[in-house]
Amino acid sequence: MDGINDIMRKRLSIQHRGKNMIGSIAMNEIKAYLNVEKVDTETQDEILTWYVRHNRLFIKTFDQKIKIQIFKDKSNIIKIINQKLSEIWYKTEIEDIILK
């Protein structure tokens, strides 16, 4: 049964290589790495907003602690994201994280 699931997941990843999918996988890994909630409970706003362009992940946040943490651990975060993408059979890799 695992073989069928792997084949189906591989075909789905071949069809859906969009930037939104790659960005959402990357952001899930970053939020798990930093233990960040999706929405700020006080203001009900997104803590991290993002987009992907030319294999670079652009992140916008107003929290300076998160910016510093991402900047310090950038190489480790990129390795984690690319490992997760390769597990799902994506050939696309994130080359850099740029903070805005």
N, C-alpha and C positions, 0 to 999 in steps of 0.2 A: 504494500500500500504506500510505503514511503516513496517508491520509485515514481508512482503516478503523481503524487503530490509535488515531487520535485520537478517533473516534466511540466506540469500545469503551471507552477510558479515561474519556471524558466520562460515558458512561452508568454506568460502575462508580462514579465519584466521586459521581454524583447519588444512587445507591443507598446508598453507604457514606459518609455524612457523620458518622459517629460520632465521639465524643470521643477514642476510642482511636486512630483513624486520624490525626486531626489532631494529637494529642499525640505520636504516634510520629514523624510527619513533622517536627514542631517539634524533638523531641529529637535526631533524626538531624542536623538542621541545626546545633543548638547544639553537639553533640559534634564535628562537623566543623569548626565555627568555632573551638572551643577546643582542638582536638586532644586530646580526652579519650577514654580507653578506656572500654569498657562496664563492665568488671568490674575491680576492684582485684586485682592479681596476688598480693598478700601475704595479704589477708583473704578473697578470693573473694566479696566483697560488691559490690552495685551502688554505683557512685559517685554517680549521680544518680537519684533517684526523682521521679516527677511525677504530676500529674493535671490535667485541664482542667475548669474550672467557669466558666460564664457568660463565655466567650471570654477567660478569663484562664488563663495557664499557671502552675501552682504547682510550684515545684522545691524539693526537699529534698536537701541535701547536707551532709556534715560537713567538707568541705574549704573552708577560709576563702578560699584563693586563688581557687577557682572562683567563690565567691559574690561576691568583689570584682570579678573580671573580668566576670561577668554584669551586675553593677550598673553598672559603668562603661560598658559597651558595650550597654546595654539597648535603646536606640532603634535602633541598627544591627542588632542581632540580631532585633528585631521586624520590621524592614523585610525582612530576608533570609527570615524564616519566612513572612511574608505574600506575598512574591514567589514563593516555592516553592509555597505553597498556591494562588495564582492561576494558576500554570503548570499545575497539575493540575485546574483548573476548580473549585476550592472558592470559594464566595462568603463563607464564614466566615473571619474574620480574628482573629488574636490581638491583643487590645487592650493587655495588660499582662503582665509577668512578675513574679511575686511569689515571693520567696525565703523559705523556712521554715527 
